[in-house]
């Protein structure tokens, strides 16, 4: 039988798949300095209508749900700025999803800059149990340094207004804070701001971009495309806002030291949760620290499907949701070696590293540095990652012991007041207190 005549079914792809939606494409009401997606407008026509039409929306929802091999289907709506589409667009989303609700558990998440949120928006999001990710980098002087609107004005006040509205309506939300070069120098200012605002769930996302190379310039892009992992990259110059590797490590360490002494169990920093998850031997819940990638795709407003949010370039296009089978596109991504190369192309420096299980080489887009062995494919943040993971190992060991003995991770705050050794006497004392 010819392989191309074999129909791909969910049984052929036992792992779950994830397809992030960009229903408004790269259109946004902001003009953040470090945004890697605004430039994608250059890949579409000048008169492009950046709005997912009903045919694409219906095909996406139907194929994503029916192709998902796992019992839960998580929809993530991102941009650009998805709230530009208006509430009516997402009412159609809910209506289309409803017919499948008896077959799968369906959830929705929305990533927004928060500046366009209103009472009506938040009431809708609450009614339909959306999880909202809102982008805030820290206090006003830090946030407004990079996150400005089209007129060049800071967006902090409007973003915080949106945050307060989410809280007012009881919408479940978390904060994504981008860590750019200047931001990394003020870790506790950032952390204390979030803590004082009562924010419980935080994710720190490092900013890494290179200046444009020849290919990018040819495409009309202002940032370099992903480097090949198997050959040396000539262009290693990063943008002025890209975080310095060791500064990023110091940033995470400073916040971890504050968190592990005062806020375990009260504030949840996803970077720390991921590190603990890997330490205890679980598979990574995020692609950056997974052994391989390739199953977290992105669908554009026009239905085009790409291998990854960070790889929306012509050579990584897998097909279109209107004309192609979704599982076949997943298979195409996997068989192309795109995701597998994340692991197989690891340089010797990584394979011999004692924190490989925590890092897994990082995102392939950012592996453009050479190792001390003159090998290509080292992650730009290697020094920062290594510094952070080595620093927190002692704490992770204690937290793991606590969990193994049925005690909450928050007990580490008591242990840390003395020598960082968890002994049987301490566990017996805690058991006595709770019995």
C-alpha positions in Angstrom: 0.0 0.0 0.0 1.2 3.5 -0.9 1.9 5.4 2.4 0.1 8.4 1.1 -3.1 6.4 0.8 -3.0 5.5 4.5 -5.5 7.6 6.4 -4.0 9.1 9.6 -6.3 8.6 12.6 -6.2 9.6 16.2 -4.9 6.0 17.0 -1.8 6.7 15.0 -1.0 9.8 17.1 -1.4 8.6 20.7 -0.1 11.8 22.2 -2.2 14.9 22.5 -1.9 17.7 20.1 -2.3 21.4 20.6 -3.2 24.0 18.0 -3.0 27.6 19.1 -5.2 30.0 17.2 -4.3 33.4 15.8 -7.8 34.5 14.8 -6.7 38.1 14.3 -3.2 37.2 12.9 -0.6 39.7 13.8 -3.0 42.7 14.1 -2.7 44.5 17.4 -3.6 47.8 19.0 -0.1 48.0 20.6 3.4 48.3 19.2 5.6 46.6 21.8 9.3 47.0 21.1 10.1 43.3 21.6 7.0 41.7 19.9 8.1 39.0 17.5 4.7 38.6 15.8 3.8 42.1 14.5 6.4 41.7 11.8 4.4 38.7 10.4 2.2 41.2 8.5 5.0 41.2 5.9 4.1 37.6 5.0 0.6 38.6 4.0 -0.8 41.1 1.4 -1.1 44.8 2.0 -4.9 44.6 2.0 -5.1 41.5 4.1 -8.2 41.2 6.3 -6.8 40.0 9.6 -10.0 38.3 10.8 -10.7 34.6 10.8 -13.9 34.1 8.8 -16.7 31.7 9.7 -15.6 28.9 7.3 -12.1 28.8 8.8 -13.4 29.1 12.3 -15.9 26.2 11.8 -13.2 24.0 10.2 -10.7 24.7 12.9 -13.1 23.9 15.8 -14.5 20.8 14.1 -11.2 19.3 13.1 -9.4 20.2 16.3 -12.0 18.5 18.5 -12.5 15.4 16.3 -8.8 14.9 15.7 -7.8 15.3 19.4 -6.7 11.8 20.7 -7.0 12.9 24.3 -10.3 13.4 26.1 -9.7 17.2 26.7 -9.4 19.9 24.1 -7.8 23.1 25.1 -8.4 26.1 22.8 -5.9 29.0 23.1 -6.9 32.2 21.4 -3.9 34.6 20.9 -2.7 37.3 18.5 -1.9 40.0 17.8 -4.7 41.1 20.1 -7.7 38.7 19.9 -10.1 41.1 21.7 -10.0 43.2 18.5 -12.4 40.6 17.1 -15.2 41.6 19.5 -17.3 39.5 21.8 -19.6 38.3 18.9 -16.8 36.4 17.4 -16.3 34.4 20.6 -20.0 33.9 21.0 -19.8 32.0 17.6 -16.8 30.0 19.1 -18.9 28.9 22.0 -21.8 28.0 19.8 -19.7 25.9 17.5 -18.0 24.1 20.4 -21.3 23.3 22.1 -22.3 20.6 19.7 -19.2 18.7 20.7 -19.4 19.1 24.4 -20.8 15.6 25.0 -17.8 14.1 23.3 -14.9 16.0 24.7 -14.0 18.3 27.7 -13.5 21.7 26.0 -11.8 24.6 27.6 -10.9 28.1 26.4 -8.0 30.4 27.2 -7.4 33.9 25.9 -4.1 35.8 25.8 -4.6 39.5 25.9 -2.8 42.8 26.5 -5.8 43.7 28.6 -6.2 47.2 27.3 -9.6 46.6 25.6 -11.3 44.7 28.3 -14.6 46.0 29.5 -17.3 44.9 31.9 -19.1 43.2 29.0 -16.0 41.4 28.0 -15.3 40.1 31.5 -18.9 39.1 32.1 -18.7 37.0 28.9 -15.4 35.5 29.9 -16.6 34.6 33.3 -19.9 33.1 32.0 -18.0 30.7 29.7 -15.1 29.9 32.1 -12.3 31.4 30.0 -8.9 31.3 31.5 -7.3 34.7 30.7 -3.6 35.3 30.3 -2.9 39.0 30.6 0.5 40.5 29.7 1.9 42.8 32.3 5.7 43.2 32.7 5.7 44.7 36.2 5.3 48.2 37.7 4.5 51.2 35.5 8.1 52.3 34.8 9.1 48.7 33.8 6.0 47.9 31.8 5.9 51.1 29.9 9.5 50.8 28.8 8.6 48.3 26.1 4.8 48.0 26.0 3.5 51.1 24.2 0.6 51.8 22.0 0.6 53.0 18.4 1.1 56.6 19.4 4.1 55.7 21.6 2.3 56.1 24.9 2.7 53.6 27.8 -0.1 51.0 28.3 0.3 50.3 32.0 -2.8 52.1 33.2 -5.1 50.5 30.6 -3.6 47.1 31.2 -4.1 47.4 35.0 -7.7 48.6 34.4 -8.3 45.4 32.5 -6.7 43.4 35.3 -9.0 44.9 37.9 -12.0 44.2 35.7 -11.0 40.6 35.5 -10.8 40.4 39.3 -14.1 42.3 39.7 -16.0 39.7 37.6 -14.2 36.7 39.1 -12.5 35.7 35.9 -9.7 33.2 36.4 -6.4 34.8 35.1 -2.7 34.6 35.2 0.0 37.1 34.3 2.6 36.7 31.7 5.6 39.0 32.3 8.2 39.4 29.5 11.7 39.7 30.8 13.7 42.0 28.5 17.2 43.3 29.1 16.4 46.2 31.4 13.6 44.3 33.2 16.1 41.5 34.2 18.0 44.0 36.4 15.0 44.6 38.7 13.7 41.2 39.7 12.4 42.0 43.2 10.7 45.2 42.0 8.8 43.1 39.5 8.0 40.3 42.0 7.0 42.6 44.8 4.7 44.5 42.5 2.8 41.4 41.5 2.7 40.2 45.1 1.3 43.5 46.3 -1.3 43.5 43.6 -2.5 40.1 44.8 -1.5 38.3 41.7 -1.2 34.5 42.4 -0.2 33.0 39.1 2.8 34.4 37.2 4.8 33.2 34.2 8.1 34.8 33.2 9.0 34.7 29.5 12.5 35.7 28.4 12.8 38.0 25.4 15.3 36.6 22.8 15.5 37.9 19.2 18.3 38.4 16.7 18.7 41.3 14.3 17.6 40.4 10.8 19.7 38.3 8.5 19.6 38.2 4.7 16.6 35.9 4.6 14.6 38.0 7.0 15.4 41.2 5.1 14.3 39.5 1.8 10.9 38.6 3.4 10.5 42.2 4.8 11.0 41.1 8.4 12.8 43.0 11.1 14.0 39.9 13.1 16.0 36.9 12.1 14.3 33.6 11.3 15.2 30.5 13.4 18.7 29.2 12.9 19.5 25.7 11.6 20.6 23.4 14.5 23.1 21.4 12.5 25.3 24.2 11.2 27.1 27.2 12.6 25.1 30.4 12.6 26.9 33.5 11.3 24.3 35.9 12.7 24.5 35.8 16.5 23.8 39.5 17.1 20.8 40.0 19.3 18.5 43.0 19.6 19.0 45.7 22.2 16.1 44.5 24.2 17.1 40.9 24.3 17.9 39.7 27.9 21.5 38.9 28.8 21.8 35.2 29.7 23.3 35.5 33.1 21.1 38.4 34.0 18.1 36.1 33.3 19.5 33.5 35.6 20.1 36.0 38.3 16.5 37.4 37.8 15.0 34.0 38.4 17.3 33.2 41.3 16.5 36.5 43.1 12.8 35.8 42.8 13.1 32.2 43.7 15.0 33.0 46.9 12.2 35.4 47.9 9.4 33.0 47.0 10.9 29.9 48.6 11.2 31.8 52.0 7.8 33.5 52.0 5.3 32.5 49.3 5.3 28.8 48.6 1.7 27.6 48.3 0.4 31.2 48.0 2.0 32.5 44.8 2.6 30.1 41.9 5.4 31.0 39.5 5.0 28.7 36.6 8.7 28.6 35.8 9.3 27.2 39.3 6.4 24.8 39.0 7.8 23.5 35.7 11.3 23.0 37.3 9.8 21.0 40.2 7.7 18.9 37.8 10.8 17.9 35.9 12.8 17.3 39.0 10.3 14.7 40.3 10.5 12.9 36.9 7.2 14.0 35.2 7.1 14.9 31.5 7.4 18.6 30.8 4.0 20.4 30.5 5.6 23.0 28.2 7.3 22.4 24.9 10.4 24.6 25.8 11.6 22.0 28.3 10.2 18.9 26.6 12.6 16.4 24.9 11.0 17.0 21.6 8.4 19.3 20.1 6.3 19.4 16.9 2.8 18.7 18.4 2.1 22.3 19.4 1.1 24.0 16.1 -0.4 27.3 15.3 -3.3 28.2 13.0 -3.3 31.6 11.3 -6.4 33.8 10.7 -6.6 32.5 7.1 -6.5 28.8 8.1 -2.8 28.2 7.3 -1.2 25.8 9.8 2.4 26.1 10.9 4.7 23.9 12.9 5.0 26.3 15.8 4.1 29.8 17.0 7.8 30.8 16.7 8.1 29.2 13.2 5.5 31.1 11.2 7.7 31.2 8.0 6.9 29.8 4.6 9.2 26.8 5.0 7.4 25.6 8.1 3.8 25.8 6.7 2.1 22.4 7.0 -1.1 23.1 5.1 -4.5 24.8 5.5 -7.3 23.8 7.8 -9.9 24.2 4.9 -8.2 21.7 2.6 -6.0 19.5 4.7 -6.5 16.8 7.4 -5.2 18.0 10.8 -3.7 14.7 11.9 -1.9 14.5 8.6 -0.4 17.9 9.2 0.7 16.7 12.7 2.3 13.7 11.1 4.0 15.8 8.5 5.4 18.0 11.3 6.7 15.0 13.2 8.0 13.1 10.1 9.8 16.2 8.8 12.1 15.9 11.8 11.1 19.4 13.0 10.3 18.4 16.5 12.6 15.4 16.7 15.7 17.5 15.9 15.2 19.3 19.2 16.6 16.2 20.8 18.7 14.6 18.1 20.6 17.8 17.2 21.7 18.5 20.8 25.4 19.3 20.9 27.8 17.4 23.0 27.9 20.2 25.6 24.2 19.6 26.2 24.3 15.8 26.2 27.0 15.9 28.9 25.3 18.6 31.0 24.1 17.7 34.5 21.0 19.8 34.1 19.9 18.4 30.7 16.8 16.9 32.3 15.7 20.4 33.4 16.5 22.3 30.2 16.3 19.8 27.3 18.1 22.3 25.1 15.4 25.0 25.3 13.4 26.3 22.3 15.0 25.4 19.0 14.4 29.0 17.7 16.9 30.3 20.2 19.6 27.7 19.7 22.0 29.8 17.6 25.2 29.9 19.8 28.3 27.7 19.6 29.5 25.5 22.5 33.1 25.4 23.8 33.6 22.5 21.5 32.7 24.8 18.5 29.5 22.9 17.9 26.3 24.6 16.7 22.9 24.5 18.3 23.5 25.7 21.9 20.7 27.8 23.4 21.3 31.5 23.8 20.3 31.3 27.5 22.4 28.3 28.4 24.5 30.2 31.0 21.4 31.6 32.6 19.5 28.4 32.6 22.4 26.5 34.0 23.0 29.1 36.8 19.3 29.0 37.8 18.8 25.2 37.8 22.0 24.5 39.6 21.1 27.1 42.3 17.6 25.7 43.0 18.5 22.0 43.1 18.9 21.9 46.9 15.5 23.4 47.3 13.9 21.0 44.8 15.4 18.1 46.7 13.8 19.2 50.0 10.4 19.9 48.4 10.5 16.5 46.7 11.1 14.8 50.0 8.3 16.7 51.6 5.9 15.6 48.8 7.1 12.0 49.0 6.2 12.0 52.7 2.7 13.5 52.1 3.6 16.9 53.4 2.8 20.2 51.4 5.6 21.9 49.6 5.0 25.0 51.7 6.8 23.3 54.6 10.0 24.1 52.8 9.6 27.6 54.3 10.1 26.1 57.8 12.9 23.8 56.7 14.8 26.7 55.1 15.1 28.5 58.4 17.8 26.0 59.5 20.3 23.8 57.7 18.8 22.8 54.4 18.5 19.1 55.4 15.1 17.4 55.7 15.4 14.8 58.5 13.1 12.2 59.9 12.7 14.1 63.2 11.3 17.1 61.3 8.8 14.9 59.4 7.7 13.2 62.6 7.1 16.6 64.3 5.0 17.8 61.4 3.0 14.5 61.4 2.4 14.9 65.2 1.1 18.5 64.7 -1.5 17.3 62.1 -2.6 14.2 64.0 
